[in-house]
């Protein structure tokens, strides 16, 4: 009898210890995924750092993709709970701001995993997308409630929710690519940006009320050489399926070409990723060149955002910046592209400072605000609602208006 009682008491303790070890494991996995991406993560290091052997790691997960799936939900579930608690606020706007305050304390490394979904089995990818969409829908419901109660201006709640989520999720990617502002500094500015925006003037009610720069004028012409064709095709595939979700065979198939042709121009996949990023940064510079024709800070900021949103929605647009792309590169190339990222960031900061000087933009801290702006468009193509009937210019209007003018019905 005593043995039975002891066993009964011991089981909950063992279960609690296992749950605690699993939580530590998933926290450590988040650190490793943030450092090296899902595909490049060192599972042995993850196990060792929580006191597990490689074989004992598989008592908690079946394989790398299952560990990523569990880690994603480990990071997302607290955010879903934050959304539920935020719904108790007095107004829709207060609820959104309450959620942002809570989210600022969370690890946002789920964004790293979300950008590599195509490396996961179909059923795991579907499960993550379903839960991710649930989060978007919960946030959109708070925004819709705010429109109904008069605390939030009229906007597209689905686009607004995804834009806000992109701002939140950019922190780990900004840290990887630019290594500039601390995530805490990003979170300090974010609630104010979402509430009031960065512009001093009123929000436009319709797209017809303002000028939206047209990406169509900047779309690169079809490449005239085979290497250029390969890079353009690879860039589109990388954006659609993630770097680790695309093989050189996939690129060849998309071009109706042989794998030998790809290897003739690019000896490794890392070389093709680097060439795709070179193309991307050239396009990002071209977008900012166009935006900087505007003499006023707010107009320059809107043009830059609107063009970037449209570019990300176009298969011919630039490759987006993801953890997987960064970690695919050798150290020398990482350093080179980090410098290019910082060059773009410096130009965005200059736009913020111009707007501060001419009075068209509020006095937000320029560096974290510029970093947050990148989150508005970096995920837009992956997260756009599948049933949306908005044209790219309309999506660009919604995204840029949220960043510039916030949600508040002033």
C-alpha positions as CSV (number, residue, x, y, z in Angstrom):
1,X,0.0,0.0,0.0
2,X,2.8,2.4,0.9
3,X,4.5,1.7,-2.4
4,X,1.3,2.5,-4.2
5,X,0.8,5.8,-2.3
6,X,4.4,6.8,-2.9
7,X,4.0,6.1,-6.6
8,X,0.9,8.1,-6.7
9,X,2.6,11.1,-5.1
10,X,5.7,10.7,-7.2
11,X,4.0,10.7,-10.6
12,X,2.9,14.4,-10.4
13,X,6.4,15.4,-9.3
14,X,7.9,13.5,-12.2
15,X,5.3,15.1,-14.6
16,X,6.1,18.6,-13.2
17,X,9.8,18.0,-13.6
18,X,9.4,16.8,-17.2
19,X,7.2,19.9,-18.0
20,X,9.8,22.2,-16.5
21,X,12.6,20.5,-18.5
22,X,10.5,20.7,-21.6
23,X,10.0,24.4,-21.1
24,X,13.7,24.9,-20.6
25,X,14.4,22.9,-23.8
26,X,12.0,25.1,-25.8
27,X,13.4,28.3,-24.4
28,X,16.9,27.1,-25.4
29,X,15.6,26.1,-28.8
30,X,14.3,29.6,-29.3
31,X,17.7,31.0,-28.6
32,X,19.4,28.6,-31.0
33,X,16.8,29.2,-33.8
34,X,17.3,32.9,-33.4
35,X,21.0,32.5,-33.6
36,X,21.2,30.1,-36.5
37,X,17.7,29.6,-38.0
38,X,15.7,26.3,-37.8
39,X,17.6,24.5,-40.5
40,X,21.0,25.6,-39.2
41,X,20.3,25.0,-35.5
42,X,22.7,22.8,-33.5
43,X,20.5,20.2,-31.8
44,X,23.4,18.8,-29.8
45,X,24.1,22.3,-28.3
46,X,20.4,22.7,-27.5
47,X,20.4,19.4,-25.6
48,X,23.7,20.0,-23.9
49,X,22.6,23.5,-22.6
50,X,19.6,22.0,-20.8
51,X,21.5,19.0,-19.4
52,X,20.3,16.4,-22.0
53,X,22.1,14.0,-24.2
54,X,21.3,13.9,-27.9
55,X,19.4,10.6,-27.5
56,X,17.4,11.9,-24.5
57,X,16.4,15.0,-26.5
58,X,14.2,12.7,-28.5
59,X,12.2,11.9,-25.4
60,X,10.8,15.4,-25.9
61,X,10.5,15.7,-29.7
62,X,10.6,13.4,-32.6
63,X,12.9,15.4,-34.8
64,X,14.1,18.9,-35.7
65,X,10.8,19.9,-37.3
66,X,8.8,18.7,-34.3
67,X,11.1,20.7,-32.0
68,X,10.4,23.8,-34.2
69,X,6.7,23.2,-34.1
70,X,6.6,22.8,-30.3
71,X,8.9,25.9,-29.9
72,X,6.5,28.0,-32.1
73,X,3.5,27.2,-30.0
74,X,5.6,27.6,-26.8
75,X,6.2,31.2,-27.9
76,X,2.8,31.9,-29.5
77,X,0.5,30.6,-26.8
78,X,1.5,33.3,-24.3
79,X,0.7,35.9,-26.9
80,X,-2.7,34.3,-27.5
81,X,-3.3,34.5,-23.7
82,X,-2.3,38.2,-23.8
83,X,-4.9,38.8,-26.5
84,X,-7.6,37.2,-24.4
85,X,-6.7,39.3,-21.4
86,X,-6.5,42.4,-23.5
87,X,-10.1,42.0,-24.6
88,X,-11.2,42.9,-21.1
89,X,-10.1,46.6,-21.7
90,X,-12.7,49.3,-21.9
91,X,-12.3,50.0,-25.6
92,X,-10.9,48.4,-28.8
93,X,-7.9,50.8,-28.9
94,X,-7.2,50.3,-25.2
95,X,-7.3,46.5,-25.8
96,X,-4.8,46.7,-28.7
97,X,-2.4,48.9,-26.6
98,X,-2.8,46.5,-23.6
99,X,-1.8,43.6,-25.9
100,X,1.2,45.5,-27.2
101,X,2.4,46.3,-23.7
102,X,2.2,42.6,-22.7
103,X,3.8,41.5,-26.0
104,X,6.8,43.7,-25.4
105,X,7.9,41.3,-22.6
106,X,7.6,38.2,-24.8
107,X,10.3,36.4,-26.9
108,X,9.4,37.0,-30.5
109,X,11.6,34.3,-32.0
110,X,8.4,32.6,-33.3
111,X,9.0,34.9,-36.3
112,X,12.2,33.1,-37.1
113,X,10.2,29.8,-37.3
114,X,7.4,31.4,-39.3
115,X,9.8,32.4,-42.0
116,X,11.0,28.8,-42.4
117,X,7.6,27.1,-42.5
118,X,8.3,25.5,-45.9
119,X,11.0,23.3,-44.3
120,X,8.4,21.6,-42.1
121,X,6.1,18.7,-43.0
122,X,2.8,19.7,-44.5
123,X,0.7,18.8,-41.5
124,X,3.0,20.7,-39.1
125,X,3.0,23.7,-41.4
126,X,-0.8,23.7,-41.6
127,X,-1.1,23.5,-37.9
128,X,1.2,26.5,-37.4
129,X,-0.6,28.6,-40.1
130,X,-3.9,27.8,-38.5
131,X,-2.8,29.0,-35.1
132,X,-1.0,32.0,-36.5
133,X,-4.2,33.0,-38.4
134,X,-6.1,32.6,-35.1
135,X,-3.8,35.2,-33.6
136,X,-4.3,37.6,-36.5
137,X,-8.0,37.1,-36.2
138,X,-8.1,37.8,-32.5
139,X,-6.1,41.0,-33.0
140,X,-8.3,42.0,-35.9
141,X,-11.4,41.5,-33.8
142,X,-10.0,44.0,-31.2
143,X,-9.4,46.5,-34.0
144,X,-12.9,45.9,-35.4
145,X,-14.3,46.4,-31.9
146,X,-12.5,49.8,-31.7
147,X,-13.9,50.9,-35.0
148,X,-17.4,50.1,-33.7
149,X,-16.9,51.9,-30.4
150,X,-15.3,54.9,-32.0
151,X,-11.8,54.6,-30.5
152,X,-10.2,53.4,-33.8
153,X,-10.4,55.1,-37.2
154,X,-11.8,53.2,-40.1
155,X,-9.3,50.8,-41.6
156,X,-9.0,47.2,-42.8
157,X,-8.7,45.2,-39.5
158,X,-7.1,42.2,-41.2
159,X,-4.4,44.2,-42.8
160,X,-3.9,46.3,-39.7
161,X,-3.6,43.2,-37.4
162,X,-0.9,41.7,-39.7
163,X,1.0,45.0,-39.9
164,X,1.1,45.3,-36.1
165,X,2.2,41.7,-35.8
166,X,4.9,42.4,-38.3
167,X,6.2,45.3,-36.3
168,X,6.2,43.1,-33.2
169,X,8.0,40.2,-35.0
170,X,10.6,42.3,-36.7
171,X,12.7,42.6,-33.5
172,X,14.7,39.3,-33.8
173,X,15.2,39.8,-37.5
174,X,16.3,43.4,-37.1
175,X,18.8,42.2,-34.4
176,X,20.2,39.6,-36.9
177,X,20.5,41.9,-39.9
178,X,21.3,45.3,-38.5
179,X,22.5,44.7,-34.9
180,X,21.4,48.2,-33.9
181,X,18.6,49.0,-31.6
182,X,17.9,46.7,-28.6
183,X,14.5,45.0,-28.8
184,X,13.5,46.8,-25.6
185,X,13.9,50.1,-27.4
186,X,11.7,48.9,-30.2
187,X,9.0,48.0,-27.8
188,X,9.1,51.4,-26.1
189,X,8.2,53.2,-29.3
190,X,5.8,50.6,-30.7
191,X,2.6,51.4,-28.6
192,X,2.9,55.1,-29.5
193,X,3.4,54.3,-33.1
194,X,0.3,52.0,-33.2
195,X,-1.8,54.5,-31.3
196,X,-0.9,57.8,-32.9
197,X,1.5,57.0,-35.7
198,X,4.6,59.0,-36.5
199,X,3.0,61.8,-38.6
200,X,1.7,65.0,-37.1
201,X,-1.1,65.5,-39.6
202,X,-4.5,63.7,-39.8
203,X,-4.9,60.3,-41.5
204,X,-6.3,60.4,-45.0
205,X,-9.7,58.8,-45.3
206,X,-9.3,57.4,-48.7
207,X,-6.5,56.3,-51.0
208,X,-7.7,58.9,-53.5
209,X,-6.8,61.7,-50.9
210,X,-3.1,61.1,-51.2
211,X,-0.4,60.1,-53.6
212,X,0.7,56.5,-53.5
213,X,3.9,55.8,-55.4
214,X,3.5,53.1,-58.0
215,X,6.0,50.2,-57.8
216,X,5.1,49.3,-61.4
217,X,7.4,52.1,-62.5
218,X,10.4,50.5,-60.7
219,X,9.8,46.9,-61.6
220,X,13.1,45.6,-63.0
221,X,13.0,44.5,-66.7
222,X,13.4,40.9,-67.5
223,X,17.1,39.8,-67.2
224,X,19.0,39.7,-70.4
225,X,21.4,37.0,-69.3
226,X,21.0,33.5,-67.9
227,X,22.6,34.3,-64.5
228,X,20.2,37.2,-64.1
229,X,17.2,34.9,-65.0
230,X,18.4,32.4,-62.4
231,X,18.6,35.0,-59.7
232,X,15.2,36.5,-60.5
233,X,13.6,33.1,-60.4
234,X,15.3,32.1,-57.2
235,X,14.3,35.4,-55.5
236,X,10.7,34.7,-56.2
237,X,10.9,31.2,-54.9
238,X,12.8,32.2,-51.8
239,X,10.1,34.7,-51.0
240,X,7.3,32.3,-51.6
241,X,8.7,29.2,-49.9
242,X,11.7,30.3,-47.7
243,X,15.4,29.8,-48.4
244,X,15.4,26.3,-46.9
245,X,12.2,25.3,-48.7
246,X,13.9,25.8,-52.1
247,X,16.5,23.6,-53.7
248,X,18.6,24.2,-56.8
249,X,16.4,21.6,-58.5
250,X,13.4,23.7,-57.7
251,X,15.0,26.8,-59.3
252,X,15.9,24.7,-62.4
253,X,12.3,23.4,-62.6
254,X,10.9,26.9,-62.4
255,X,13.0,28.0,-65.3
256,X,12.4,24.8,-67.3
257,X,16.2,24.4,-67.3
258,X,18.7,21.8,-66.2
259,X,20.4,21.7,-62.8
260,X,23.6,21.8,-64.7
261,X,22.8,25.3,-65.9
262,X,22.3,26.5,-62.3
263,X,25.7,25.0,-61.3
264,X,27.4,26.6,-64.3
265,X,26.6,30.0,-62.8
266,X,26.4,29.3,-59.1
267,X,28.6,26.6,-57.5
268,X,26.6,26.5,-54.3
269,X,23.2,27.5,-53.0
270,X,24.9,30.0,-50.7
271,X,26.3,31.8,-53.8
272,X,22.8,32.0,-55.3
273,X,21.3,33.3,-52.0
274,X,24.1,36.0,-52.0
275,X,23.3,37.0,-55.6
276,X,19.6,37.2,-54.8
277,X,20.4,39.5,-51.8
278,X,22.6,41.6,-54.0
279,X,19.7,42.1,-56.3
280,X,17.4,42.8,-53.4
281,X,19.6,45.5,-51.9
282,X,20.0,47.1,-55.3
283,X,16.2,47.3,-55.5
284,X,15.8,48.6,-51.9
285,X,18.2,51.4,-52.7
286,X,16.3,52.2,-55.9
287,X,13.0,52.4,-53.9
288,X,14.6,54.8,-51.4
289,X,16.0,56.9,-54.3
290,X,12.5,57.3,-55.6
291,X,11.1,58.1,-52.1
292,X,13.8,60.6,-51.4
293,X,12.6,62.8,-54.3
294,X,10.0,64.0,-51.9
295,X,11.2,67.1,-50.0
296,X,8.8,66.6,-47.0
297,X,9.6,63.9,-44.4
298,X,6.1,62.5,-44.1
299,X,5.7,62.2,-47.9
300,X,9.1,60.5,-48.2
301,X,8.3,58.0,-45.4
302,X,4.9,57.2,-47.0
303,X,6.5,56.7,-50.4
304,X,9.2,54.4,-49.0
305,X,6.7,52.2,-47.1
306,X,4.2,52.1,-50.0
307,X,6.8,51.1,-52.5
308,X,8.3,48.4,-50.2
309,X,4.8,46.9,-49.5
310,X,4.0,46.7,-53.2
311,X,7.5,45.3,-54.0
312,X,7.1,42.5,-51.5
313,X,3.7,41.5,-53.0
314,X,5.3,41.3,-56.5
315,X,7.1,38.0,-57.5
316,X,9.5,40.3,-59.4
317,X,10.3,42.3,-56.2
318,X,13.3,42.0,-53.9
319,X,14.1,39.0,-51.8
320,X,12.9,39.7,-48.2
321,X,15.3,39.5,-45.3
322,X,14.9,36.3,-43.2
323,X,17.0,34.5,-40.6
324,X,17.4,31.6,-43.0
325,X,18.9,33.8,-45.7
326,X,21.4,35.4,-43.3
327,X,22.5,32.1,-41.8
328,X,23.0,30.6,-45.2
329,X,25.9,33.0,-45.9
330,X,29.5,32.7,-44.9
331,X,30.8,35.1,-42.3
332,X,32.3,37.5,-44.8
333,X,29.1,37.8,-46.7
334,X,27.1,38.3,-43.5
335,X,29.3,41.2,-42.6
336,X,28.8,42.7,-46.1
337,X,25.1,42.4,-46.0
338,X,24.9,43.7,-42.5
339,X,26.7,46.9,-43.7
340,X,24.2,47.2,-46.5
341,X,21.3,46.8,-44.1
342,X,22.7,49.5,-41.9
343,X,23.1,51.7,-45.0
344,X,19.4,51.4,-45.7
345,X,18.6,51.9,-42.0
346,X,20.7,55.1,-42.0
347,X,18.7,56.4,-45.0
348,X,15.4,55.6,-43.2
349,X,16.7,57.4,-40.0
350,X,17.5,60.4,-42.2
351,X,13.9,60.5,-43.4
352,X,12.7,60.4,-39.8
353,X,15.0,63.2,-38.9
354,X,13.9,65.3,-41.9
355,X,10.3,64.9,-40.8
356,X,11.3,66.0,-37.3
357,X,13.0,69.0,-38.7
358,X,10.1,70.1,-41.0
359,X,7.4,69.2,-38.4
360,X,5.7,66.6,-40.5
361,X,6.8,63.7,-38.2
362,X,6.6,63.4,-34.4
363,X,9.7,63.4,-32.2
364,X,10.1,59.6,-32.0
365,X,13.5,58.1,-31.4
366,X,14.7,57.7,-35.0
367,X,16.6,54.5,-35.0
368,X,14.1,52.1,-33.3
369,X,11.3,53.8,-35.2
370,X,13.0,53.2,-38.5
371,X,13.6,49.6,-37.5
372,X,9.9,49.1,-36.6
373,X,9.0,50.4,-40.1
374,X,10.8,47.5,-41.7
375,X,8.4,45.1,-39.9
376,X,5.4,46.7,-41.6
377,X,6.3,45.2,-45.0
378,X,8.8,42.4,-44.4
379,X,6.1,39.8,-43.6
380,X,3.3,41.2,-45.7
381,X,3.5,38.8,-48.6
382,X,3.6,35.7,-46.3
383,X,0.8,36.9,-44.0
384,X,-1.7,38.6,-46.4
385,X,-5.2,37.1,-45.9
386,X,-5.8,34.6,-48.6
387,X,-9.3,35.9,-49.3
388,X,-8.3,39.6,-49.6
389,X,-9.5,41.4,-52.7
390,X,-7.3,44.5,-52.1
391,X,-4.9,45.5,-54.8
392,X,-1.2,46.0,-53.8
393,X,-1.6,49.8,-53.9
394,X,-4.5,49.5,-51.5
395,X,-2.6,47.2,-49.2
396,X,0.3,49.8,-49.3
397,X,-2.2,52.5,-48.4
398,X,-3.4,50.6,-45.4
399,X,0.1,49.7,-44.1
400,X,1.6,53.1,-44.6
401,X,-1.4,54.9,-43.1
402,X,-1.2,52.7,-40.0
403,X,2.5,53.4,-39.5
404,X,2.2,57.2,-40.2
405,X,-1.1,57.9,-38.4
406,X,-1.8,55.0,-36.1
407,X,-5.1,53.5,-35.1
408,X,-6.5,56.2,-32.9
409,X,-9.6,58.1,-34.0
410,X,-8.3,61.6,-33.4
